[in-house]
Amino acid sequence: MRKLALHWQILIAIALAAVSGSIIQQLTTETFTPTILGVSFVSIFDFVGAIFLNALKMIIVPLITSSIIVGVAGIGSGSNLGALGGRTLLFYGTTTLAAILIGLLTVNIIAPGYVDGKPAADILALDAPPEELEAKIEGRGAGDVVELFLRMVPANIVKAAAEGQMLGLIFFSILFGFFMTKLQHDYAEPLFKFWNGVFHVMMHMTEFIMKFAPIGVFALIAAVIAETGFAAARPLASFALAVLAALLLHSFITLPLLLRFIGQVKPFATMRAMSPALLTAFSTSSSSATLPVTMDTIEEKVGVSNSVSSFVLPLGATVNMNGTALYECAAAMFIAQAYGLELSFGVQFLIVTIALVTSIGVAGVPSASLVAIAIILAAVGLPVEAIGVLLVFDRVLDMCRTSVNVWGDACCATIIARLRGEETNVAIDKT
Ligand code: ASP
């Protein structure tokens, strides 16, 4: 029997999770929690989901380090690296800006912050901040933006790795790879072989972990639905719809146009090929945890070379977040509308600029953009506690924006590979 493709297995797991999660949610009452051998279903789902997520996260530090070192050292000379780095950053900057502007436009058109022409602050009970959230974001301000850049040059690389500060790890690995090319052959060769070996082991480990993806995805999604149900999806619906519409526009129009006209590849064939990674991003809400899968998929299915993917993707998983930047801008605009704030050009410009800068530093983990939104709100003079209303939808929108983040990285890697003359499996001229 032919084995069902991984993305189908994952899709089926998502559908089954939606059904089982909602059955469990229906059965749960104040006095009754469905259990199996005395353990609640939700804790079983949480446990299995956490093992899967941990397994993916476990390989991130060695994967990022080895792939960037091998990627940079493999590119060779400084001018080659400069060209690849320059193109990558240009692409990342442009697509992120495009995503933010789409978010801005959509929220301006749909105006979800107004109900019957009036600011929705009262309806949303915006004066009642949830305490727990208040404690979490207290003291955040524009100074955090400076901090993001400070973290790029960590004083202690081991500490940065242990704390998951990927920007620091990336910076160190780029320098390491670059200076490896300056070594004599005798020293450079064993180092290169070592890091290349580590990198390949990490990729094999990823493939192994992904065999369990359908089970992990099932558990992660069933837990979310069993706990929150679909009912949570009702209030604030027009904001969520505006964000979804903008994310769809960016994913199905802006990025495909770039793929088609700059990359000369078939956009939807690329999307189909990337689907295991996009679905993993959807279920984990973490672009960092998805990185191993993104790299494996782009090399195996899309046919991008390792020298491009190992540089572009680890960098992208941290600095390039199209979906997150779009969301940050839309969320800040929504709250500003709800408070009836005068949305002058200046305010909107400020929101766009901070969304662009903070999306670079946002970590690729679930709900990470809430901190960035807090920075934006503080900068435009809005009460930071207003973020509370976003929590209703955060998980669902996080799943969607994380997929867009990963899709943006994949598009960039594919286009850069094509600009470097690579054939790939999705080129237009390929029949
Ligand atoms: N969850 C997102 C990611 O990992 C970050 C965010 O927008 O919260 O890409």
Residues whose N, C-alpha, C, O or C-beta is under 5 A from the ligand:
A	BS01	LIG	S285 S286 S287 S288 T324 A363 G364 V365 P366 S367 A368 S369 D398 T402 N405
